[in-house]
Amino acid sequence: MKKIIGIVLAVLAIAGVVTFMVIKAESGYTKVMTAKVVRQDLSTIISGTGQIKPKTYVNVGATAFGRIVELNVKEGDHVKKGQVLARVENIQPEANVDAQKAAIASARTDVASFIAAEKTAQANVEHAQADLEQKTLDWKRAQSLFQQQLIAKQDFDAKQAAYDLAVATLDQSKAALAQSKAQTDSARAKVTNNIATLRFNQDALNKTVSIAPFDGIVTNLPVRMGETVVVGIQNAEGSTLMTLADMSVITAEVKVDETDIVNVALGQPVQVTVDALPNRTFTGEVTLVGDQALLRSTGVATSQSTTGTEEAKDFKVIVTLDPGQPNLNELRPGFSTTAKITTAHKTNILTLPIQALVNRAPGKLDASGKPIPDAPGAKAPAPIQGVFVVKNFNGKPRAVFTPVTTGITGATDMEVVSGLGEGEEIVTGPFTTLRTLKNGALLKRDNAKLTPGS
């Protein structure tokens, strides 16, 4: 029994010595996660949320006062240009049109009558003209005979009176013709006036019918059959019958944070997802970048705000979806959407994990990898951006702070412009360790056990 106890105590003593030696060997080492600088494609993507909107939409308002007697569509219906959407009662406008058509027909009859009278007056003028020519010849012949004293003074006076009568008759006939022409012109003017009035009445009648101005979809229908609608006046809005949207060109109107808007430009590719259609992604491009900042709490432009505010602001961005994509016909105005805008894209570039970046004051290491103290009284250098590169000194891995210049940023990685080479090993975590890691610190890789941020 004593022998067994002795063996156990010996084993425990050996284990304690081994443990002590292991702990002593590991003292001064910092456990870290590492990764390699690699080449890959990288994209900078920013997000914005908003809703689906048609490029063109219109509120079809009431253009005539009256009760709705015909409503041919319901919300969600697709309509064609020129299709009758609704009618309001039109008894009075229709009666006005019929009465005006009758007035035009009567006026045209008057014109026909005056034209006939004008022709009669023209014939009278021609008859009087011929009679005057005959009386002129008779009078001239009578003048010659009277000078030769071949006819009596009484006959000469009769010929002269007949000539004067013919002149007066011709003047009278011409006056009658002028009067007939004036009456005809007046009748024609009345026809023109009646036609203009008919157009006015016809327009009033047409306004009782609402016509689709383009192919589209009914997105809002606030009225019902039998309701009375009114026309808008100066200080009061009229009734809205429905909202019609042209869904041939579909857009997503999203809001982008003010810190990201400077990177958004026209033509950038966008991927759009819609909450109502999960697992479906639509493509498009940026077609409008707003220049007015919108208050995030109210959505009102800062130029319209009467008070100053320091709250966060957004900018409006319009994304036009590419035509011909599957499932576009399932989109409806107002669907909530998220747009991912690719503001930059590069291929086959050096990248490093974003979490590897730290700000440190640069320093030098000696041949064994230990930090070289600054000269007495020297001004401490300002912190700069860089990473800790894993380098071996006498067979021991140490953290060497290396300044880097970065470029575009992806979701988890960042472009390396200068400072690092492909394949170099860098420290990526844990986050709490990176916050306090010193230049020249001894390292122990523990990639299998540690996780980012642990």
Number of C-alpha atoms within 10 A of each C-alpha: 6 7 8 9 10 11 12 12 12 12 12 12 12 12 12 12 12 12 12 12 12 11 11 10 10 14 10 12 15 18 18 24 24 20 18 18 19 18 17 14 13 22 19 18 22 20 17 21 20 20 19 24 25 22 17 15 18 14 16 18 18 26 21 24 18 19 17 22 17 16 17 12 17 15 14 14 12 16 21 14 11 12 15 17 20 20 22 25 19 21 10 12 20 17 13 19 20 15 14 20 16 13 17 20 14 15 21 17 14 19 21 15 16 22 18 14 19 21 15 16 22 19 14 19 21 15 15 22 19 14 18 21 15 14 21 19 13 16 22 15 13 23 17 13 14 16 10 9 11 10 14 11 12 9 13 21 15 13 21 19 14 19 22 16 16 21 19 14 19 21 15 16 22 19 14 19 21 15 16 22 19 14 19 21 15 16 22 18 14 19 21 15 14 19 16 13 17 20 14 15 21 17 13 19 21 17 18 23 19 21 18 19 16 17 16 22 25 22 20 17 17 10 15 13 14 14 11 16 20 17 15 16 8 6 6 9 12 17 20 19 22 22 18 27 26 21 21 16 15 24 23 31 25 22 26 26 19 15 11 15 19 11 15 19 17 14 14 16 20 25 18 24 20 21 12 13 14 8 8 12 16 17 17 21 22 21 15 16 18 14 11 15 20 24 18 15 10 8 14 14 16 15 10 9 11 7 7 7 10 6 8 13 22 23 23 23 25 22 30 25 23 15 13 9 11 10 11 16 11 8 16 19 18 14 15 19 19 22 29 17 25 21 21 17 13 12 10 10 15 23 27 27 21 16 18 22 21 19 14 21 14 17 16 15 14 11 10 13 21 17 16 12 10 12 8 6 6 7 8 11 11 9 12 14 16 21 26 26 26 24 19 15 15 10 8 14 19 25 24 26 27 19 22 15 12 18 12 18 20 20 12 11 19 23 25 22 15 12 12 21 15 14 12 14 18 26 26 27 25 20 17 11 17 20 12 8 21 17 22 25 20 24 22 17 16 14 16 7 10 14 14 13 12 10
